Amino acid sequence: MSGFLRSSTRRNGKVSVTVLPLGKTFELASGSRLLDAVKLAGDIVTRHCGGRARCGVCHVTVLQGGRGLSKVRKGESDRLALIGGNTLRSRLSCQALLGHHRVTIEWVNH
């Protein structure tokens, strides 16, 4: 796991996450999943995501703050390749953990 999640000072900090195209911004604890912000935004699609990188319905494009997120692991990379979204800024929000930098994401419609 990335070092940013092991530090108690960073883990307990709050991170701003903006969800587009809704334009809503939320404050979440460092170490939370991007999916938590999407759920707070009220997106119904996330109810179908089981959080295991198996479906791809929580696919987002990270517009800002991507380097502060957890690293892409093999399961996530494999799923992104299958759904045609394997770009440097594509993430599955159920797999991406927040670090300590502001993040802006946008939904990818399939």
Secondary structure as the mmCIF struct_conf table of DSSP 4:
data_model
#
loop_
_struct_conf.conf_type_id
_struct_conf.id
_struct_conf.beg_label_comp_id
_struct_conf.beg_label_asym_id
_struct_conf.beg_label_seq_id
_struct_conf.end_label_comp_id
_struct_conf.end_label_asym_id
_struct_conf.end_label_seq_id
HELX_RH_3T_P HELX_RH_3T_P1 GLY A 3 LEU A 5
TURN_TY1_P TURN_TY1_P1 ARG A 6 ARG A 6
HELX_RH_AL_P HELX_RH_AL_P1 SER A 8 ARG A 11
TURN_TY1_P TURN_TY1_P2 ASN A 12 ASN A 12
BEND BEND1 GLY A 13 GLY A 13
STRN STRN1 LYS A 14 LEU A 20
TURN_TY1_P TURN_TY1_P3 PRO A 21 GLY A 23
STRN STRN2 LYS A 24 ALA A 29
TURN_TY1_P TURN_TY1_P4 SER A 30 GLY A 31
STRN STRN3 ARG A 33 ARG A 33
HELX_RH_AL_P HELX_RH_AL_P2 LEU A 34 LEU A 40
TURN_TY1_P TURN_TY1_P5 ALA A 41 GLY A 42
HELX_RH_3T_P HELX_RH_3T_P2 ILE A 44 HIS A 48
BEND BEND2 GLY A 51 CYS A 55
TURN_TY1_P TURN_TY1_P6 VAL A 57 CYS A 58
STRN STRN4 HIS A 59 GLN A 64
HELX_RH_3T_P HELX_RH_3T_P3 GLY A 66 GLY A 68
BEND BEND3 LEU A 69 LEU A 69
HELX_LH_PP_P HELX_LH_PP_P1 SER A 70 ARG A 73
HELX_RH_AL_P HELX_RH_AL_P3 LYS A 74 LEU A 82
TURN_TY1_P TURN_TY1_P7 ILE A 83 GLY A 84
BEND BEND4 THR A 87 THR A 87
TURN_TY1_P TURN_TY1_P8 LEU A 88 ARG A 89
STRN STRN5 SER A 90 LEU A 92
TURN_TY1_P TURN_TY1_P9 SER A 93 GLN A 95
HELX_LH_PP_P HELX_LH_PP_P2 ALA A 96 ALA A 96
STRN STRN6 LEU A 97 LEU A 97
HELX_LH_PP_P HELX_LH_PP_P3 LEU A 98 LEU A 98
BEND BEND5 HIS A 100 HIS A 101
STRN STRN7 VAL A 103 TRP A 107
#
